Amino acid sequence: MTAATDPARYTIPPATAELARFATELSYDDIPADVLTIAREQAVATIGSCLSGNHMAAMVSMADGMGILGSGEVATVFGRAERVPAPTAALYNAGTAQVIEWDDWVIISHSGGAVVPTAFAAGEQARVSGKEILTSIVLGDEVNARTSRAMQRGAYVGNSMPNHQIETALMAARLFGCDLTETRCAVGLSAFLAMENCPIGWTSDSKVLINGLPAMWGIVSASLAKAGLRANQEIIEHPAGFMSTVSEEVDADELVFGLGTEWHTRTLNTKRHPSCAYNLPAIECAIALHDRIPGFDPARVENIVVHGPGVTAYVAARYQAVEPSLYEAIREKRYSHVPLCFDAGFATVASLADGELTWRQYQDERIFSPEIQRLAARVSFRTDAAMHRAYYADYQYGARVVLTMDDGQEYVEERLQLLGARDRPYDHADKFREGAEGILSAAQTEEALAALRALDTVDDIREVAALLRPR
């Protein structure tokens, strides 16, 4: 027996084959009811993010430029009147889902921004039912969770993880009716050119491609495989394959551990406000301070101190060493608004000044407003030992914001977990309505929301998608 034919030549499980089998065999009836509910709500929340993202200049540019990908009225661009080819819709919708960092995550990897656009775009192409859409969303979340755990000791974490090429290809292959071999090839094609991201790109609109390109390419790869194009069928786990290319360390057992029995979709965390997750408790505290202080006047604030886990201070300081300053770089159009999505200082002071954090605060006229610029010079950060321990022990995202006014009066708000965490839910309809405002009419918003929450009853997903285009 040669090394090439020895079945023991790899010590890691055949993840590509196992994940492909899971993708082709998973049934709606196999999925626990609570997991299906999470997937349904994930669609509501993610599409709310997509609708809101339409207000950003970056997405106007993307809409203007993506015509080069061709025409064809197949799939919905959420919040816009036109229909486009499925890969194009996935690219755009995944971009809007994260242009203001308003996406979600399972385990340690952002998910919905890639999974939901892929499900809807490929689903419209294949004219599948709402049950199939929900099944594919769960499939995407489950695969995303496992591939992220497998590379969690590498250089990429959270939103930067380059694992979406796997789940999007598996989802599209399922929706297109690919057989087992075609499904393995879809992953082989999608993951052949590994998409890693350059950290400096996070200062610009290009960050929307982290989810957008894998969503688009996963659909294209499934179509190519369905047409007979062949690819390596052990691309995920091979020592010269995808996981070893994008991560210095690979925990291969995580790739298939508990597949179909342990539902990682249950770990979904959904953001209530558009910003990095580490900033969210401080944002909520700032909004509460704005609302509870009688006659609140930003001009009277003398000092703002944000206490939280060490990771919050790290994220807050990530762009503070930029020379000239981060704000100057944005003013000079060398950077876009994107770094502010990770700047806990901006997130806190914008929320404090306006009593909200939406797409509006990421517009240049608000970024450079006198109120926000003045407050930005008065914020500082402290690490809270208890919150630091709670974060690393059980993913508890905490913050305490201490506000000192010009008369010496001190106000304090504290949150020990972010709103939208798995153990602190909120009504995702609020997020959907906020995103739809100014894009869909009030009546259409409620109609679309009701349809998304009744996906199980829909025979053709195009009926629901039509409600997500302005009339």
N, C-alpha and C positions, 0 to 999 in steps of 0.2 A: 504494500500500500504506500503510495506517495504522499507527501505532505499536502499536496493539492486535493487529494481525495479523502484524507483522514477526517472523519466527522468531528474529531476532538481537537482540530487545529485551532479553534477559537474557544476561549474559556468563558465567553459571555453569551447570554441567551440570544436566540434568533429574533431580535426585536422587530425587524422589518416585517417578517412573516407573521409574527404574533399580532402586531398592530394592524396589519392589513386584514388579517382574519377577523379581528374585532370590528374593524370598520365595515366589512361586508356582511357580517353575521348579526351585528347588534340590532335588536328589535325595539321598537317603541314600548312594547309590552314588557321588555326586560328591565326597563328603567324604573326605579322607585318613584312613587308619586311626588314626593317632596323634591326630588332631583329635577323632575320635569317642571315643577313650579318654579324652581330657581332659574332654569333655562328660559322659561317664558318671561320671567321678570328681567332676566339679563337682556333679552331682546328689547323690552320696553326701555330700559335704562340706556342701553347702547345707542339705540336709534334716537333717543333724546339727545345724547351727546353729538351724534352726527348732524341732527337738525341745527343744533346750536353752532356747530363748527362752520356752517355755511356763512356765518356773519364775518368770518375772518378773511382778510385780503389774500392770504396764502391760498385759500380754497377757490377764490375767484380766479386766481392765476392758474391753478390746477385745472379748473373747468375749461378755461380758455385754451390750455395747451394740450389737453388729453385727446382732442379731436384727431391728432395724428395717429392714434391707435385704431382708427377706422370707425365706421358707422354701422348701425343696425339697432333697431328698436327692440331690444331683448330684455334688459334689466333696468331696474329703477335706480336713479340717483336720488337718494333721500333728500327731500327738501327742494328739489329742482324739478322743472316740468318735463325735461327730456328723458328718454330711455336710450340706453347705450349697450354695446356688447358687454357680456357678463364680466370679462376680466377688467374692463374699464370701470364698470360700476363698483367692483370690489376694491380697486385701487382708490377711487375717489372716496367711497364711503369709509374705508379704513382710515383714510387721511383725516376726514372730518371727525372721526371718532376720537382722535388723539391730538388734534391741532392745538387744543388748549388743555391737554393732559387730563381729559375727563373720562378715562377708561377704567376698567376694573382689573381684578387679578384673581387667579386661583393659586394656592400654595405660595409661590414666590415669583410667578411670571404673569405679566399682563396678558389678557386673553380675549375679552369680548371685542376689542377693536379689530382683531383679525378674524375671529370666529363668526361673529354675527354677519358682517358684510359678505364673507365667503358663502355662508349658508344661504342668504337671500339671493345673491347674484347667481350662484350655481343653481339654486333651487328654481329661480324664475326661468333660467335656461332650460331646465329639465321639466318644468311645470309640475312640481311635486306638491304634495299635500302639506298642511301645517304640521302634522305629526312627523313627517320626514324632516322638516326644518328643525323641529325641536330635538329629534334624535341626532341630527348632524351637529347641532350646537353642543349637546352633551358629549358627543364623540370628540369634538374639537377641544372642549375643556379638559376631558380626561387625558387625552394625549398630551396636551399642552402642560398639564400638571406633571406628568411623568417625565417628559423630556426636560423640563426645567429642573426637577429634582436631580436628574442624572448629571447635570452640568453646574450645579449650584456652587461647587468649589472652584469653578473657573473664573475667568476675568469678567464675565457678563452676568449681571443680575437684573431683576425686575424688568423694566421696560426695554432694557438693552439686550435682552436675551434673543439670540438668533435661532430660535427653535420653531418659529411659526411655519417654516417651509414644510414641516412634517405634517402638522395637523391640517393645514389648508389643503394639501394634496389628498390626504385621506378623506376629508369631507367631500371634496369635489368628486373624487372617484366614486364614492358611495352614491352621491346624488346623480351622477351620470350613469349608474348601473354597471360599473366596471366589475369584471370578474376578479378572482384572487390574484392571478398573474398580472393583469392590467393594473390592479391597485398597487401591487408592489412596484411595478414599473413607474407608476405615477409619482410615488415617493422618490424613486431612484432618479427620475428626471428633475423633480423639484429640488431635491437636495444635492444634486451634482455640483452646482455652482453655489457654494455656501455664502450666504449674505451676512457678512459681519458689518458692524457699523463703526465709523470713526468718531470718537468722542467730540472732536471739534464741530462736527455736524449738528450737535445738539444746541448750538447757538443760532441755528437757522431753521427755516421752514422745512429743510430736507429731513428733519426728524420724522415727519409724517410717513416717510417711506419705510420705517421699521416694520410697520404692519401692512402698509399699502402694497409694497412689492411682493412679499410672500403671499398675500391674498390673491393678487393678480396672477402670479406665476403658478401658484398651486392649482388654480382653475385651468390655466393653459396646459400645465403638465398632465392633468387628468385627461384633457381632451386629446393630447398627443398619444398618451398611453392607450386610450380607448380606440384610437385609429391604428394602433399596431406598433408604435415606436417603442423600442425596447430599451431597458436601462438596467443597471446593477440592482439586484433584488435583495441585497443585504447591506444597503448603503448606510443605514443608521448605525449598526453595530460593528461593522468591519473595522479592523485596526487602521485601515487607510480610508475610512469612510467619514460620514458627516460629523458625528459626535466628536470623534478624535480630531477633526479639523478645527472645530469651533471652540473646543474646551481643552484646557491643559489636563484636567482630571475628569474622568467619566465614571460615575457610579452606575454601571450597566444594569444592576439588579432593579434599579428604580424604573427602568424603561417599561417593564411589564408587570411589576409587583402589584398584586391585587386587582388586575385588570378585569372589570366586569363584576367585581364583588365589593371593592372598596371605592366609593364614589367621591372622588376628589372635588367634583363640582360643588359639593357641600361646603367647601372652604371659600367660596366666592365672596369677595369684598367689593362693594360697589360705591364709588365716590359720590358724595352729595354735592361737592363743590369742585370746580376745575382747577386742580393744582396737584403737585406731587403728594402722595399719601402721607408722607411725614409731616406735611404742613397742615393737614386737615383739622386736627384738634385745635391748633392755634387759630385757624380761620374761624371755627365755630365760636371760640372764646371771644375773638375780636368782634364778631357780629353781635354776640350777646352783650358785650360792653357798650357797643354803639346804641343798642336798643334800651338798655336799662339806665343809662346815665341821663338824668333830666336835661333836656335842651342841649344834647351833646354837640360840642363845637370842636372840630379837629384842631383849630388854632390854639386851643387852651391846653393841649396835651404837651407835657414837658418831657416825659420819659416813658418808654415801653420796654419791658423786659419779658422775654419769652423763655420759660423754663420747659424742658422736655428731655427725652432720651438723647444720648450723644449723637445719634444718627441725624436728628433734626438740626443740630448745630452744624454737622458736617455738610448736609444739603444746603443749609443757609449760606455757608461760606464758600460753596463750590465756585461761584463766579465773582467773588468779592475781590480777588487778586487781579482782575482784568485791568489793564492800563491802556488807554484811559478807562474810566469807570464803565461799568456795565451799562449804565444809563446813557453815557456818551456814545458808546458803541451802537446802541439801539437808535439814538438820535441821528447818528451819522449813516444809518442803514447798513452798517457792517454786520450787525446782529439783527435778528427779528425779536418778536415778543417771547420766543420759546424759552430762553433762559429764565424769564420771570416766572414761568410755570414751576420752576424748581427752587426759586428764591423765597425762602420762608419769610424774609423781611418784607418783600413786596406783598406777598400773600396776606400777611398780617395787617400791614398798614392800609392796603387797599380795602380790605374787609372792614377795618375799623372806620375808615373815612366814609365809606358808602353804605355800610350796613348790609353788604352783599358781596359776593364774588361770582361774576358771570363773565361772558364773553366781552361785555362792555368795559370791564376794567383792563382788558388786554389791548384796548385800542390806544393808539399813540396819544390822542388828546387827553385821555384819562391818566395814562402812565406819567405824562409830564405835567399834570395839573399841579398847581402850587400846594394844594393840600397833601397830596401823596408824596411829593418831593420833600416837603418839610418833615413829614412823619418818618420818611425813610432814613433821615439823618438822626432819628431819636430812638431807634430800635436796637436792642442788643440781646444776646442769648446766653443762657446758663444751662448747664447739664444738671438734671435732677436725678440723683442716684437711684431712687425708688422707681421712677419711670424708666430709667435705663435698664434696670434689672427686669422690669415687667415686659419690656419690649423683647429682650432676648430670651426670656423664659416662655412667653406665650403670645408673641406678636401683639402686645398691647401698645397702641399708639396714644400716648398721653401728651398733654400740654397744660401749662398754667401761664396766663398772661396777666402781668401786673402793670397797671396803668397809673401814672402819677400826673395829676393836673397842675395847672399853674398856681393854684391856691394851696398846694400840698396834699390835697385829698387823694387818697389811694383807692383804687378799685381792682378787684381780683376776680377772674373767672378761671375755672379749671375743668378739664375733661380728661378722663382716664382712658378713653377709647374713642376712636374716630367714629363719626356718624356714617353708617354704611358698612361697618365691619360685620362679620358673620354673626356676632353676638350683640349687635346694636343696629338693627335694621331701620329703614325708613320707607315711606311709600314712594316707589319709583315713578308713580304718576306725576309727582311734583317735578321730577327731573325732566320727564317727557314734555310736560306742559311748558316748562321754562324754555326748553330747546325749541319747541314748536312756535313760541310766541313770535309774531311778525312774519312767519313763514306759512303756517297753515291757519285757516280761520278757526275760531273757537269751536264751532260745530264740527269741523273736520278733525280737529285735534281729538275731541272726545270720541268720535267715530273710529278713528285710527287706533286710539288707546284701547277701546273695547275690543276691536278686532284682534289686536296683538295678544290680548289676554284670553282670547278664545281661539288661539291658533289650532288647538287640537281638533276643532270642528270644521276647519277650512279644507276643501278638496283641492284647490289650486291656489298656491301662494301668491300668484299674480293679483288675485282679488284684494289681498291685504296690501301688497306693495303699491297698488294704485292709489290707496288712501294716503300714502306718504309722499305724493307729488302734489304741489299746489294746484288747485282748480282754477 
